[in-house]
Amino acid sequence: MGLFVLGKETLMDKLSRLRVPSVRALALYLATVVAEVPVIFARMLLTLGCAALLLFINGESAGQAEELAEFALIPTGWAVLALATPLGGGWWWMQKMGGREPSDREQIAYADALQLLQSSNAQPTRLPVRWFVIDSVQPDAAVCGDTLMLSRGLLESDYLPAVLAHELGHLATSDGKLTAALNRLIVRPFAGAREERPRERTRFAVTSDQMLLTVTFLGALLWLVRALFRFVQGGLGLQLLGAAWGSYWREREYLADRHAAQLGQAEELADFLEIHALIHDHPVPFIWLSEHTHPPSELRIDRLRKAGQQAVAVAPGSEPVKAAPTGPPAAGPDGPALTEPAPSAVDLSSRQG
């Protein structure tokens, strides 16, 4: 074990400070990419077919299509690159989320919250490269890559410092990079941009067996084309390894909560979860086999309360731990995500929070 100790800092601590994913995370991500091989192969075949068709229409040799098929590897390479640097992904994530630049008063609220957190931390706090706002009344926040998303409702809330401390916990580790790398495995550039309007059912007057056979064949062909396009979008690896990723992210939530507690926000974050998250919890059968990315809110609150009590015990003259507020919970069926887009749902742009 002596090889892994660097002064008072272990090798794992140094890697964490450099935001390098752990061996477990890298192995899990590698397994996910390997599971995406059928998707990559299907993308190459689709690219090859489209390229050959375009070359044929232009009267050129279809043999050149094989070189163009290599362009299908770009999404996978772009995803893996995020493990080293998520450069360029923040702007695109903001566009997909419908985000905007913060107003002057929102910037003041953000700066005040950061000043409060930094005053409680002797070490410099890692800050996001950029941050943006989504116009939602629900208090919400997420980290993807080196970019932070905050909702308007959170910026107007007294719990902004507590939730921000939790998100900075994700930002201080490899969670943001890993979230971006997972999100990029799924190619849905315009997901969530708009919803299709309900279409009226088309009625066919079937006059013969031949027409019925034609309609059935066209329907089957259309279904096959749609299924193919859904498949090449990606996400197969995330579906196959969803339980492993769920277990990993639940552990990361506890670590981000601990970071918030170290910044003096244990009680405040526990209050936030008790008001805005606890009411939305529901039973998750066999959670250790599920893709559920967040541990039960009650267990998170319990750990945060204990951390807050320990902080009071070691700080003489501190004020007693305050009771949890009793205000009404925020409206909304899902409650605050406090997470990055999950790759298996979503947009993977908010998997941790």
C-alpha positions in Angstrom: 0.0 0.0 0.0 3.0 2.3 0.4 3.1 2.8 -3.4 -0.3 4.4 -3.2 0.6 7.0 -0.6 1.9 10.4 -1.7 2.8 12.2 1.4 -0.5 12.7 3.3 -2.5 12.3 0.1 -3.2 8.9 -1.3 -3.2 8.2 -5.0 -7.0 7.9 -5.1 -7.3 11.2 -3.4 -5.0 12.8 -6.0 -6.9 11.3 -8.9 -10.2 12.5 -7.4 -8.8 16.0 -7.0 -7.8 15.8 -10.7 -11.3 14.6 -11.5 -10.1 11.4 -13.0 -12.8 8.7 -13.0 -12.1 5.8 -10.6 -11.1 2.4 -11.9 -14.6 1.1 -11.3 -16.1 4.0 -13.2 -13.7 3.5 -16.2 -14.3 -0.2 -16.3 -18.1 0.3 -16.2 -17.9 2.9 -19.0 -15.7 0.6 -21.1 -18.2 -2.2 -20.7 -21.0 0.2 -21.7 -19.1 1.3 -24.9 -18.4 -2.4 -25.7 -22.1 -3.1 -25.3 -22.8 -0.3 -27.8 -20.8 -2.1 -30.6 -24.0 -3.4 -32.3 -25.3 0.2 -32.4 -22.0 1.4 -33.8 -22.1 -1.3 -36.5 -25.7 -0.4 -37.4 -24.7 3.3 -37.7 -21.9 2.4 -40.0 -24.2 0.3 -42.2 -26.8 3.1 -42.3 -24.1 5.6 -43.2 -22.7 3.3 -45.8 -26.2 2.9 -47.4 -27.0 6.6 -47.4 -23.5 7.4 -48.8 -23.8 4.8 -51.6 -27.3 6.1 -52.6 -26.1 9.7 -52.8 -23.0 8.7 -54.8 -25.2 6.7 -57.2 -27.6 9.6 -57.7 -24.6 11.9 -58.5 -23.3 9.4 -60.9 -20.2 8.6 -59.0 -18.7 5.3 -57.9 -20.4 3.7 -54.9 -17.0 2.3 -53.8 -16.1 5.6 -52.1 -19.0 5.0 -49.7 -16.8 2.7 -47.5 -14.6 5.6 -46.6 -17.6 7.8 -45.7 -18.9 5.0 -43.4 -16.1 5.8 -40.9 -18.0 9.0 -40.0 -20.4 6.9 -38.0 -17.6 6.5 -35.4 -17.7 10.2 -34.6 -20.4 10.1 -31.9 -18.6 7.4 -30.0 -15.3 9.2 -30.2 -17.0 12.4 -29.1 -18.4 10.6 -26.1 -15.1 9.1 -25.0 -13.4 12.4 -25.4 -15.6 13.8 -22.7 -13.8 11.7 -20.1 -10.7 13.9 -20.8 -12.4 17.2 -21.5 -16.1 18.1 -21.9 -15.1 21.2 -24.0 -17.9 22.3 -26.3 -20.7 20.3 -24.6 -21.9 23.0 -22.3 -23.4 25.3 -24.9 -25.1 22.4 -26.7 -26.5 21.1 -23.4 -27.9 24.6 -22.7 -29.7 24.6 -26.1 -31.2 21.2 -25.6 -32.5 22.2 -22.1 -33.9 25.4 -23.3 -31.6 27.4 -21.0 -30.7 31.0 -21.1 -28.1 33.4 -19.8 -28.8 34.6 -16.2 -30.2 38.0 -15.5 -28.3 40.6 -13.3 -30.3 39.7 -10.2 -29.8 36.0 -10.8 -26.1 36.6 -11.1 -26.1 38.5 -7.7 -28.0 35.6 -6.0 -25.5 33.1 -7.4 -22.5 35.2 -6.4 -23.9 35.6 -2.8 -24.5 31.9 -2.5 -20.9 31.2 -3.7 -19.5 33.7 -1.3 -21.3 32.0 1.6 -20.0 28.6 0.6 -16.4 29.8 0.0 -16.4 31.4 3.4 -17.0 28.0 5.0 -14.3 26.3 3.1 -10.6 26.8 3.6 -9.7 25.2 0.3 -10.6 26.9 -3.0 -13.9 25.6 -4.4 -14.0 24.3 -7.9 -16.5 26.4 -9.9 -18.3 25.6 -13.2 -16.8 27.0 -16.4 -20.3 28.3 -17.3 -23.7 28.2 -15.9 -27.2 28.9 -17.2 -30.8 29.1 -16.1 -33.9 27.3 -17.1 -37.3 28.9 -16.6 -38.9 26.5 -14.2 -40.6 27.3 -10.9 -39.4 24.0 -9.5 -36.1 24.2 -7.6 -33.8 22.2 -9.7 -30.1 21.9 -10.5 -27.7 19.7 -12.5 -24.1 19.3 -13.6 -23.0 18.0 -17.0 -19.3 18.2 -17.9 -18.1 21.5 -16.5 -21.4 23.3 -16.9 -24.0 24.0 -14.2 -27.8 24.3 -14.7 -29.9 26.1 -12.2 -33.7 26.7 -12.3 -35.3 30.1 -11.8 -37.2 28.6 -8.9 -34.0 27.6 -7.1 -32.4 31.0 -7.7 -35.4 32.5 -5.9 -35.2 30.0 -3.1 -33.5 30.3 0.3 -32.0 26.8 -0.3 -29.8 28.0 -3.2 -26.6 27.7 -1.2 -27.4 24.2 0.0 -28.3 22.8 -3.4 -25.4 24.6 -5.0 -23.1 23.0 -2.4 -24.4 19.6 -3.5 -23.8 20.3 -7.2 -20.3 21.6 -6.5 -19.7 18.2 -4.9 -20.4 16.6 -8.3 -18.4 19.2 -10.1 -15.3 18.7 -7.8 -15.1 15.1 -8.9 -15.4 13.2 -12.2 -19.2 13.0 -12.1 -19.7 15.9 -14.6 -17.3 14.4 -17.1 -18.8 10.9 -16.7 -22.3 12.3 -17.2 -21.3 14.1 -20.4 -19.5 10.9 -21.7 -22.7 8.9 -21.0 -25.0 11.5 -22.5 -23.0 11.6 -25.8 -23.5 7.9 -26.3 -27.1 8.7 -27.2 -27.5 10.8 -30.4 -30.7 12.7 -30.0 -29.9 16.2 -31.1 -33.4 17.6 -31.0 -34.9 15.4 -28.2 -37.4 17.4 -26.2 -37.3 20.4 -28.6 -40.9 19.9 -29.5 -43.7 17.3 -29.3 -45.5 16.0 -32.2 -49.2 16.9 -32.4 -51.6 14.1 -32.1 -52.4 12.8 -35.5 -55.8 11.6 -36.6 -56.0 7.9 -37.3 -55.9 7.2 -41.0 -58.8 5.0 -42.2 -58.3 2.6 -45.0 -61.1 1.0 -46.9 -59.9 -2.5 -47.5 -61.5 -3.8 -50.7 -59.4 -6.9 -51.3 -56.9 -9.3 -49.8 -54.2 -7.8 -52.1 -54.8 -4.3 -50.6 -54.8 -5.7 -47.1 -51.5 -7.4 -47.8 -50.0 -4.2 -49.3 -51.1 -2.1 -46.3 -49.7 -4.7 -43.9 -46.4 -4.8 -45.7 -46.0 -1.0 -45.8 -46.9 -0.8 -42.1 -44.3 -3.5 -41.2 -41.7 -1.7 -43.3 -42.5 1.7 -41.7 -42.2 0.1 -38.2 -38.9 -1.5 -39.2 -37.5 1.8 -40.4 -38.6 3.6 -37.2 -37.1 0.8 -35.0 -33.8 1.0 -36.9 -33.6 4.8 -36.4 -34.4 4.4 -32.7 -31.7 1.7 -32.4 -28.9 3.7 -34.0 -29.6 6.6 -31.7 -27.8 4.5 -29.0 -28.4 3.6 -25.4 -28.1 -0.2 -25.7 -25.2 -0.3 -23.3 -27.0 1.9 -20.8 -30.0 -0.4 -20.8 -27.9 -3.6 -20.4 -25.8 -2.1 -17.5 -28.5 0.1 -16.0 -28.5 -1.7 -12.6 -24.7 -1.2 -12.3 -25.0 2.5 -13.2 -27.8 2.9 -10.8 -25.8 1.6 -7.9 -22.8 3.8 -8.9 -24.8 7.0 -9.1 -26.6 6.3 -5.7 -23.2 6.2 -4.1 -22.2 9.4 -5.8 -25.3 11.2 -4.4 -24.1 10.4 -0.9 -20.7 11.7 -1.7 -22.1 15.0 -3.1 -24.2 15.3 0.1 -21.1 14.9 2.2 -19.4 17.6 0.2 -22.4 19.9 1.0 -22.0 19.0 4.7 -18.3 20.0 4.6 -19.4 23.4 3.3 -21.6 23.8 6.3 -24.9 23.1 4.5 -25.8 19.7 6.0 -28.9 21.0 7.9 -30.0 23.3 5.0 -29.8 20.5 2.4 -31.6 18.1 4.7 -34.4 20.7 5.1 -34.6 21.1 1.3 -34.9 17.3 0.8 -37.5 17.0 3.5 -39.7 19.7 1.9 -39.1 19.2 -1.8 -38.0 15.6 -2.3 -39.3 13.3 0.4 -42.9 13.6 -0.7 -42.0 12.4 -4.1 -40.3 9.2 -3.0 -42.0 5.9 -3.8 -41.1 2.2 -3.2 -38.5 0.8 -5.6 -38.7 -3.0 -5.6 -35.2 -4.5 -5.8 -33.6 -1.1 -6.0 -30.2 -2.8 -6.2 -31.3 -4.3 -9.6 -32.9 -1.0 -10.8 -31.6 2.0 -12.8 -32.8 4.3 -9.9 -30.0 6.9 -9.6 -30.9 8.4 -6.2 -31.0 6.8 -2.8 -34.1 7.2 -0.7 -34.4 10.8 0.5 -35.1 9.7 4.1 -31.7 8.0 4.2 -30.0 11.1 2.7 -31.7 13.3 5.3 -30.6 11.0 8.1 -27.0 11.1 7.1 -27.1 14.9 6.7 -28.7 15.4 10.1 -26.0 13.3 11.7 -23.3 15.3 9.9 -24.9 18.5 11.0 -25.0 17.3 14.6 -21.4 16.3 14.5 -20.4 19.7 13.1 -22.3 21.4 16.0 -20.6 19.1 18.5 -17.1 20.0 17.4 -17.8 23.7 17.1 -18.2 25.2 20.6 -20.6 28.0 21.0 -22.5 27.1 17.8 -26.2 27.5 17.5 -28.3 24.4 18.1 -29.5 22.4 15.2 -32.7 24.0 13.9 -35.8 22.0 13.3 -36.9 21.2 9.7 -39.3 23.8 8.3 -42.9 22.8 7.8 -43.7 24.7 4.6 -45.8 23.0 1.9 -44.0 20.9 -0.7 -43.4 22.2 -4.2 -45.9 21.2 -6.8 -45.0 18.8 -9.6 -45.3 15.0 -10.1 -41.6 14.3 -10.2 -40.1 16.8 -7.7 -36.6 18.2 -8.0 -34.2 16.0 -10.0 -31.0 17.3 -8.6 -29.4 15.1 -11.1 -27.9 15.1 -14.6 -30.1 14.1 -17.4 -30.1 10.3 -17.2 -28.7 8.6 -20.3 -31.3 5.9 -20.1 -34.2 8.3 -20.0 -33.5 11.3 -21.3 -31.2 12.9 -22.3 -28.4 11.8 -20.3 -27.6 15.4 -19.6 -28.7 15.3 -16.0 -27.6 12.1 -14.4 -26.3 13.4 -11.1 -27.5 16.1 -8.8 
